[in-house]
């Protein structure tokens, strides 16, 4: 996961990111941090909470 976060290859290739897992493992925090970092690098994004 850190490699994905550091290189942003996923964003550069226009791919979606979906995190899944049980309650309380940090999915929302990770997604929020990733989106904030992407926005600070000039990317746009969307945070969708279900």
MMTF fields as JSON, N, C-alpha, C and O atoms, coordinates in Angstrom:
{
  "mmtfVersion": "1.0.0",
  "mmtfProducer": "UNKNOWN",
  "numBonds": 199,
  "numAtoms": 200,
  "numGroups": 50,
  "numChains": 1,
  "numModels": 1,
  "chainsPerModel": [1],
  "groupsPerChain": [50],
  "chainIdList": ["A"],
  "bondAtomList": [4, 2, 8, 6, 12, 10, 16, 14, 20, 18, 24, 22, 28, 26, 32, 30, 36, 34, 40, 38, 44, 42, 48, 46, 52, 50, 56, 54, 60, 58, 64, 62, 68, 66, 72, 70, 76, 74, 80, 78, 84, 82, 88, 86, 92, 90, 96, 94, 100, 98, 104, 102, 108, 106, 112, 110, 116, 114, 120, 118, 124, 122, 128, 126, 132, 130, 136, 134, 140, 138, 144, 142, 148, 146, 152, 150, 156, 154, 160, 158, 164, 162, 168, 166, 172, 170, 176, 174, 180, 178, 184, 182, 188, 186, 192, 190, 196, 194],
  "bondOrderList": [1, 1, 1, 1, 1, 1, 1, 1, 1, 1, 1, 1, 1, 1, 1, 1, 1, 1, 1, 1, 1, 1, 1, 1, 1, 1, 1, 1, 1, 1, 1, 1, 1, 1, 1, 1, 1, 1, 1, 1, 1, 1, 1, 1, 1, 1, 1, 1, 1],
  "groupList": [{"groupName": "UNK", "atomNameList": ["N", "CA", "C", "O"], "elementList": ["N", "C", "C", "O"], "formalChargeList": [0, 0, 0, 0], "bondAtomList": [1, 0, 2, 1, 3, 2], "bondOrderList": [1, 1, 2], "singleLetterCode": "X", "chemCompType": "L-PEPTIDE LINKING"}],
  "groupTypeList": [0, 0, 0, 0, 0, 0, 0, 0, 0, 0, 0, 0, 0, 0, 0, 0, 0, 0, 0, 0, 0, 0, 0, 0, 0, 0, 0, 0, 0, 0, 0, 0, 0, 0, 0, 0, 0, 0, 0, 0, 0, 0, 0, 0, 0, 0, 0, 0, 0, 0],
  "groupIdList": [1, 2, 3, 4, 5, 6, 7, 8, 9, 10, 11, 12, 13, 14, 15, 16, 17, 18, 19, 20, 21, 22, 23, 24, 25, 26, 27, 28, 29, 30, 31, 32, 33, 34, 35, 36, 37, 38, 39, 40, 41, 42, 43, 44, 45, 46, 47, 48, 49, 50],
  "secStructList": [7, 2, 2, 2, 2, 2, 2, 7, 2, 2, 2, 2, 6, 6, 7, 7, 7, 7, 7, 7, 7, 1, 6, 6, 1, 1, 2, 2, 2, 2, 2, 2, 2, 2, 2, 2, 2, 2, 2, 2, 6, 6, 7, 7, 7, 7, 7, 7, 7, 7],
  "xCoordList": [0.819, 0.0, 0.866, 0.528, 1.95, 2.794, 3.376, 3.515, 3.717, 4.225, 3.169, 3.492, 1.931, 0.834, 0.704, 0.535, 0.781, 0.633, 1.773, 1.541, 2.993, 4.161, 4.277, 4.667, 3.955, 4.202, 3.038, 3.252, 1.846, 0.653, 0.472, -0.165, 1.017, 0.823, -0.659, -1.094, -1.415, -2.844, -3.53, -4.364, -3.19, -3.798, -3.327, -4.118, -2.065, -1.521, -2.144, -2.246, -2.56, -3.169, -4.69, -5.342, -5.267, -6.711, -7.49, -8.609, -6.921, -7.588, -8.291, -7.883, -9.333, -10.078, -9.392, -8.663, -9.635, -9.108, -10.289, -11.09, -10.398, -11.452, -10.8, -10.117, -11.014, -10.511, -11.671, -12.74, -11.46, -12.477, -11.853, -10.657, -12.652, -12.171, -13.174, -14.167, -12.917, -13.84, -13.83, -12.94, -14.823, -14.952, -13.731, -13.24, -13.255, -12.215, -10.783, -9.884, -10.528, -9.151, -8.473, -7.292, -9.208, -8.589, -8.836, -8.098, -9.849, -10.133, -10.459, -9.931, -11.315, -11.718, -10.542, -10.36, -9.749, -8.576, -7.573, -7.012, -7.345, -6.419, -6.938, -6.183, -8.217, -8.808, -8.756, -8.472, -9.025, -8.982, -7.569, -7.372, -6.594, -5.199, -4.746, -4.058, -5.121, -4.75, -5.355, -4.675, -6.631, -7.298, -6.689, -6.478, -6.406, -5.776, -4.419, -4.082, -3.65, -2.335, -2.475, -1.708, -3.44, -3.663, -4.062, -3.561, -4.953, -5.388, -4.219, -4.105, -3.349, -2.187, -1.207, -0.377, -1.298, -0.444, -1.155, -0.652, -2.324, -3.019, -4.04, -4.618, -4.273, -5.282, -6.645, -6.731, -7.687, -9.021, -9.507, -8.989, -10.481, -10.983, -12.344, -12.879, -12.889, -14.217, -14.208, -13.732, -14.729, -14.847, -16.31, -17.159, -16.612, -17.986, -18.099, -17.385, -18.992, -19.22, -20.556, -21.561, -20.578, -21.816, -22.416, -23.464],
  "yCoordList": [-1.185, 0.0, 1.254, 2.226, 1.258, 2.449, 2.738, 3.901, 1.701, 1.906, 2.588, 3.504, 2.165, 2.787, 4.244, 5.115, 4.514, 5.87, 6.765, 7.917, 6.256, 7.061, 7.362, 8.47, 6.428, 6.618, 7.237, 7.859, 7.088, 7.623, 7.077, 7.725, 5.9, 5.28, 5.082, 5.23, 4.754, 4.529, 5.785, 5.713, 6.927, 8.179, 8.576, 9.048, 8.389, 8.756, 7.932, 8.405, 6.711, 5.839, 5.923, 5.189, 6.803, 6.994, 5.819, 5.556, 5.115, 3.94, 4.312, 5.245, 3.583, 3.791, 3.076, 2.104, 3.572, 2.946, 2.645, 3.531, 1.405, 1.009, 0.214, -0.78, 0.654, -0.079, -0.819, -0.247, -2.086, -2.876, -3.541, -3.829, -3.778, -4.44, -4.273, -3.56, -4.928, -4.853, -3.474, -2.657, -3.245, -1.994, -1.757, -2.671, -0.516, -0.12, -0.354, -0.235, -0.685, -0.954, 0.253, 0.184, 1.361, 2.582, 2.904, 3.695, 2.314, 2.565, 4.032, 4.627, 4.616, 6.007, 6.95, 7.882, 6.724, 7.559, 7.474, 8.487, 6.277, 6.081, 6.76, 7.431, 6.587, 7.205, 8.725, 9.393, 9.275, 10.722, 11.256, 12.253, 10.609, 11.035, 10.94, 11.834, 9.877, 9.69, 10.788, 11.339, 11.113, 12.15, 13.522, 14.285, 13.848, 15.131, 15.244, 16.295, 14.185, 14.181, 14.341, 15.078, 13.661, 13.765, 15.184, 15.721, 15.789, 17.156, 18.121, 19.054, 17.91, 18.794, 18.675, 19.561, 17.588, 17.396, 17.777, 17.498, 18.413, 18.9, 17.961, 18.272, 16.822, 15.882, 16.252, 16.97, 15.766, 15.928, 14.556, 13.528, 14.552, 13.278, 13.43, 14.532, 12.313, 12.289, 11.304, 10.178, 11.727, 10.854, 10.48, 11.353, 9.198, 8.719, 7.812, 6.815, 8.164, 7.359, 6.646, 7.272, 5.356, 4.583, 4.333, 3.696],
  "zCoordList": [0.0, 0.0, 0.0, -0.675, 0.723, 0.74, -0.634, -1.015, -1.38, -2.73, -3.593, -4.35, -3.493, -4.231, -3.828, -4.682, -2.537, -2.015, -2.485, -2.852, -2.48, -2.825, -4.313, -4.681, -5.159, -6.587, -7.345, -8.385, -6.866, -7.518, -8.924, -9.755, -9.212, -10.527, -10.828, -11.97, -9.816, -10.004, -10.515, -11.417, -9.953, -10.397, -11.783, -12.6, -12.048, -13.352, -14.469, -15.601, -14.169, -15.169, -15.176, -15.919, -14.363, -14.331, -13.778, -14.218, -12.829, -12.255, -10.95, -10.258, -10.63, -9.386, -8.233, -8.431, -7.032, -5.821, -4.912, -4.613, -4.478, -3.545, -2.42, -2.668, -1.182, -0.029, 0.615, 0.828, 0.923, 1.61, 2.829, 2.846, 3.823, 5.028, 6.153, 6.007, 7.273, 8.401, 9.062, 8.824, 9.879, 10.616, 11.504, 12.166, 11.503, 12.437, 12.016, 12.848, 10.753, 10.331, 9.676, 9.336, 9.495, 8.986, 7.523, 6.936, 6.927, 5.502, 5.248, 4.308, 6.066, 5.87, 6.069, 5.286, 7.097, 7.337, 6.207, 5.792, 5.709, 4.6, 3.338, 2.635, 3.054, 1.864, 1.951, 0.956, 3.125, 3.314, 3.124, 2.429, 3.728, 3.579, 2.129, 1.634, 1.452, 0.054, -0.81, -1.675, -0.583, -1.366, -1.103, -2.045, 0.131, 0.459, -0.22, -0.765, -0.19, -0.839, -2.353, -2.974, -2.94, -4.388, -4.774, -5.762, -4.007, -4.289, -4.173, -4.969, -3.193, -3.029, -4.192, -4.394, -4.956, -6.133, -7.429, -8.517, -7.319, -8.491, -9.098, -10.139, -8.472, -8.963, -8.386, -7.39, -9.005, -8.441, -7.993, -8.43, -7.137, -6.658, -6.037, -5.918, -5.645, -5.06, -3.903, -4.042, -2.773, -1.612, -1.473, -1.29, -1.557, -1.467, -0.249, -0.136, 0.648, 1.842, 1.71, 1.373, 1.969, 1.852, 3.206, 3.308]
}
